[in-house]
Amino acid sequence: MATNRAWPRGPRQQLPRTVTPFAWEAATCYTARLAHANHIGTYTLRGHVGESCGARPRSDWLAIVSGQPEQVIQTRLRGLAGDPAALKQNLRRPLCRRCMAGKGIREPVYCYLPAHLTVCHRHQRWIGPPAHTVDDQVDLQNFPAVMRAARTHHRLVHQHTETDLRAALGDARHMLIYWAHAEQRPAAAVLQGGLLARVSAYPEVIAVAATLLTAGRRAETLDTPAVTRVAMMLIGRINYRSAAGHVDVTPVEQWLRHRGLITGTEYAPTG
């Protein structure tokens, strides 16, 4: 009696040419680059490295066709089959076009970059959100404040938790929006949409967030005059960091009361 034998599944040999995966690169982007390097259709290759053309690539099958170690594939690529992590599309953006050109790569390399990687310091280009294409990589040679803010942003990542930093950035934007309305500045970058507005507002957002992160963590009940004094201290530091002239302490007072970031009756910022 004949027995049913399963047909072998997946690719069985390496393609003639390989390409090196980048950290955080989208698995679909890597598959496309590998297909282009070997002059085959992208969907054809996707059908060989996934359960179907529309399925996520499997790391073991992608390792076979690329010749790259499976551990490298798993470590560097995002969006592989079996990866439970959700892909945040707002983080998907191309690496610096000039960096890639220097490596002989002429097509965009899309990665799910961490939020704090906003600038290519070597070529002074904006690679942060919402730079969805290489044409969105704004030249920053005339924007030294953006370059400095990017360095501060990177430092904050290593000094604070992801949760605290994300909260501080959100609170900073809310404060800046409040001040833009209160100061009757309808043209303020923080109130505008689009790429250039995001880049223009970035230095002040980082300056405010960095200031908020200097606050203490223990809650203490203070009377209203004391809270106002603390708010004035913080707003003075915000103005110093950002070269602004904000005077309305309302959003800072609200933030202090909401977050409970008071370290006692003799409060002073920690940094």
Secondary structure by P-SEA (a helix, b strand, c coil): cbbbbbccccccccccbbbbbcccccaaaaaaaaaaaacccaaaaaaaacccccccccaaaaaaaacccaaaaaacccccccccccccccccccccaaaaaaaccccccccccccccccccccccccccccccccccccccccaaaaaaaaaaaaaaacccaaaaaaaaaaaaaaaaaaaaaacccccccccccaaaaaaaaaaaaaaaaaaaacccbbbbbcaaaaaaaaaaaaaaaaaacccccccaaaaaaaaaaacccccccccccc
